[in-house]
Amino acid sequence: MRKNGWRNSNESDFYRKSTDDETFFKLLSHMLSELFYNLLAFPEASPALGNVVSPLLSEALHYINENLFTVEGTSELAKQLFVSESYLCRLFQKELHQTPKRYIRDKRLLSAEKMISLGEHPTAVAVKCGFGDYTTFYRNFVAFFGRSPSSR
């Protein structure tokens, strides 16, 4: 199975049947964005696209993916990459049209949604996904998906 994505049409069918249209298309949009970004970030996988993405951004995304549930935020990421937070934020804004904080939060929420859909309890998922408390997780989940984590 791929780390970020659907392994086959059965998994996409599961999400299609178990979520409302808006949530499904939001998930699909995020997955496609990540797919296209990865095609640009790793030119060896797609030589025709060339090296379009900043190597620093590739390194940042790699670090985020490896430490998704433990990364403390933009300051930790900037220190890891030996750049200022403001430079890192500008780079994310320029190339991904979002802040590093939002990118991390959205990836955590997408992971949380998958864990919950597989039967894990929302409070346990909030802790696993690196949210400081359930209230923060709940508020972000509702804002992102338009429903509570426990609703199915």
C-alpha positions in Angstrom: 0.0 0.0 0.0 1.2 3.5 -0.8 1.9 5.7 2.2 -0.4 8.6 1.1 -3.1 7.4 -1.2 -5.5 4.7 -2.2 -4.2 1.3 -2.9 -7.1 0.3 -5.2 -10.5 1.3 -6.4 -12.1 -0.6 -3.5 -10.6 1.9 -1.0 -11.9 4.9 -3.0 -15.3 3.2 -3.3 -15.3 2.8 0.5 -14.7 6.5 0.9 -17.3 7.4 -1.7 -20.0 5.3 -0.1 -19.2 6.2 3.5 -18.9 10.0 3.2 -21.0 12.8 1.9 -20.2 14.4 -1.4 -18.5 17.4 0.0 -16.2 15.4 2.2 -15.4 12.9 -0.5 -14.5 15.7 -2.9 -12.4 17.4 -0.3 -10.5 14.2 0.4 -10.1 13.6 -3.4 -8.9 17.2 -3.9 -6.2 16.8 -1.2 -5.1 13.5 -2.5 -4.8 14.8 -6.0 -2.9 17.9 -4.8 -0.4 15.7 -3.0 -0.1 13.4 -6.1 0.6 16.4 -8.4 3.0 17.9 -5.9 4.9 14.6 -5.6 5.2 14.4 -9.4 6.8 17.8 -9.4 8.9 17.2 -6.3 10.5 14.0 -7.6 11.5 14.6 -11.2 13.2 11.2 -11.4 9.7 9.7 -11.2 8.4 11.9 -14.0 11.3 13.2 -16.1 9.1 15.2 -18.5 8.1 17.6 -15.7 11.7 18.7 -14.8 12.8 20.1 -11.5 10.0 22.6 -10.8 9.7 22.4 -7.0 12.1 24.0 -4.6 14.5 21.4 -3.0 14.0 23.1 0.3 10.2 22.6 0.1 10.8 19.0 -0.9 13.0 18.6 2.2 10.3 20.3 4.4 7.6 18.0 3.1 9.7 15.0 3.6 10.4 16.0 7.2 6.6 16.7 7.8 5.7 13.3 6.3 8.2 11.5 8.5 7.2 13.4 11.7 3.6 14.2 10.9 2.2 13.4 14.4 5.1 14.8 16.4 6.2 17.9 14.6 5.6 20.9 16.9 5.0 23.4 14.1 6.6 25.9 11.8 9.4 26.9 14.3 10.6 23.3 14.6 10.5 22.8 10.8 12.4 26.0 10.2 15.1 25.0 12.7 15.4 21.6 11.1 15.9 23.2 7.7 18.1 26.1 9.0 15.9 28.8 7.6 13.7 31.5 9.2 10.1 30.9 9.9 9.1 33.8 7.7 11.1 32.4 4.7 9.6 29.0 5.2 6.1 30.5 5.3 6.7 32.5 2.1 8.0 29.4 0.3 4.9 27.3 1.3 2.6 30.2 0.3 4.3 30.6 -3.0 4.4 26.9 -4.0 1.5 25.3 -2.1 -0.7 28.3 -1.6 -1.0 27.6 2.1 1.0 27.9 5.3 3.1 25.1 6.8 0.8 25.1 9.8 -2.3 24.6 7.7 -0.5 21.9 5.6 0.4 20.0 8.7 -3.1 20.4 10.3 -4.8 19.3 7.1 -2.6 16.2 6.7 -3.3 15.3 10.3 -7.0 15.7 9.9 -7.0 13.5 6.7 -5.1 10.8 8.7 -7.6 11.2 11.6 -10.6 10.8 9.3 -9.1 7.6 7.9 -8.4 6.2 11.4 -11.9 7.1 12.5 -13.5 5.5 9.4 -11.6 2.3 10.3 -13.2 2.2 13.7 -10.8 4.0 16.0 -12.3 6.2 18.8 -12.1 9.9 18.0 -10.5 10.8 21.4 -7.7 8.3 20.8 -7.2 9.5 17.3 -6.9 13.1 18.5 -4.0 12.1 20.7 -2.4 9.8 18.0 -2.6 12.6 15.4 -0.7 15.1 17.6 -3.6 17.5 18.6 -3.0 19.1 22.0 -6.5 18.4 23.2 -9.8 17.0 22.0 -11.5 20.4 21.9 -8.9 21.7 19.3 -9.2 18.5 17.4 -13.0 18.6 17.4 -13.1 22.3 16.3 -10.6 21.7 13.4 -12.3 18.5 12.3 -15.8 20.1 12.2 -14.3 23.1 10.3 -12.6 20.9 7.8 -15.2 18.1 7.2 -18.4 19.9 8.2 -19.4 17.2 10.7 -18.3 15.9 14.1 -15.6 13.2 14.3 -18.1 10.8 15.9 -20.8 11.2 13.3 -21.0 8.4 10.8 
